[in-house]
Amino acid sequence: MSIHRAAVAWEWDGADFPGRRYSRVHSLAFDGGLTVPGSPSPRIVPAPLSRADALDPEAAFTASLSACHMLWFLDLAAGAGFTVTSYRDEAEGVLARIGPGRMAMTRVTLRPTIAFAAPPPDADAIAALHTAAHERCFIANSVKTEVVVGTPARAVPI
């Protein structure tokens, strides 16, 4: 077991709070000293009450799933004797209505592009590595959101 902490801090900007015209911009501080600006997505809360250049919870959720999957994929590939030279993922999370007044991240699609040193694994081996990475991913095991590996998920020989 391990403990992971994050601190979220927000302060009222003096704007019309009862009228919901206050800024939602906040900060997120993580173990190790990293602090990043946080905000709701401007697609949900329009500027200037949000910031497009800040981390929103839905993007953070998507990134957490993507990063966890990648870390397991790298570990499993190394254990199988393959050398990964680069891994890039253009993950996409879908926020959808699940009932009256209720929204959820219902699907996250991972689209990794992976390069291997020669000899690269074949498509079946890559699929098996993705399946095993998904099964071991702590974040995927913690949520009920559908997580899929979509295209491009292919070996790119270098």
N, C-alpha and C positions, 0 to 999 in steps of 0.2 A: 504494500500500500504506500502511496505517496500523496502528499497534500500539495495543491496548486492554488495560488491565491491571485486574485485580481481586485484592484480597488477602483471603484467608479466614483467620480466626484462631479457634482453639478452645483452651480450657484445661480440663484435668481438674478436676472439682469435688470430688474425693476420694471419690466414691461407688464402689460395687462395679463396677470395670471388667471383671474376668473374667466377672462375672455379668450384664454388659450393663445395669446399672442406673444408668449415668452419664448426665448431661445431654448432649444433642446440640446445645444452643443455642450459637451462634457469632456472629461478626460478619463482614460483607461490606463491604469498603472499595473504593471505585471512584475512577478518575481524577477529578480535580476536587474531591475532598474529601468526597464523600457516603459515609457509613457507615450501614448498616442492620443491624438484628438479623436473624440467619438461624437457621433451625431446619428439621428435617424436618417434613413435614406431620403434624399431630396425627392424621390418618386412618391414617398409617403407623406412627408412633411416638407412643404415647399420652403425654399430660401426666402427670407433671411433667417428663418427659424431653424434651419439645418445648414450643414456645410457639405458641399460635394467632395471636398478634399479630406474628409474625416472618415474614420472607420465606422460603418453602420453594423448593427448586430447581425443582420442577414448575411452580409458579406463576410463577417468574422466567422459565422457558422459554416458557410461554404468553404472558406479558407481552412478552417480547422479540420473538416473532413478530408479535404484535398491533401493537406500537409501530413496528416496521420497516415493516410493511404500510401503516400509517397515514401514516407520513412519506413513503413513495413515492406513495401515493394523493394526498396534498396537493400534492406537487410536480407530479405529472402533471396533476391538475385545474387547477392554476394555469397550466401550460404550454398546456393546451387552452382557456384563456380562461374557466374557471369559477371562481367565488369560493365557497369552502367557508366557512361561518360557524360550524359546529360539527361535531365528529366524536367520537362516543362508541362504544366497542366493549365488549361483554360477552363476551369471548373465553372459550372453555372448552377445556381440555386433558384428554385421556383417557390415563391411565396404565393399561396393560393387560399381562397376562402374555403373553410371546412364546415361552416355553419353560420347562422345569423350572428354577426358581430365577432366571429372567430376566424383567425387566419393562422396558417402554419407553414413552415418550410416543408413542402410535401415531397420534393424530389431534388436531389443533387446529382448532376451529371458530371463525371470526371472525364476529361478529354486529354489524357497524357500523350505526349510525344516523347519517346524515349530513344536515346542513342546508346548503342553498346559497342564495346571494343570487339574485334573479331575473335572468335566466331560468335555471332549473335544467336540468341535462342530462337527457335522456330515459333510460329504463331500459337501452337498448342501450349508450349512452355510459357509463353508470355501470358496467355489466358489463365493458366494454372497459378502463376505468380500473382496475378491480379485477384483471383478468387481467394487465395491464401492471405493476401494483404488485407482484403476486405474483412475476412473472418477474424483477423487478429487486431484490426484497427480499434483502439479504445473508444474513439469518438463514434464510429459507426455502431459499435456494440452498445452505445449509450442512448441512441435515439431510435425513433420509429420511422424516420424519414427514409424513403426509398433512395438508395445510393446505387448508381449504375456507372459502369465504365463504357463510355461511348467513343466515337471516333474523334480524333485520330489516336488510336492505341496500337501502335505498330513498332516494330523493330526498325531502326534506321542504322544500317551498317555504316561504319566510318572507316 
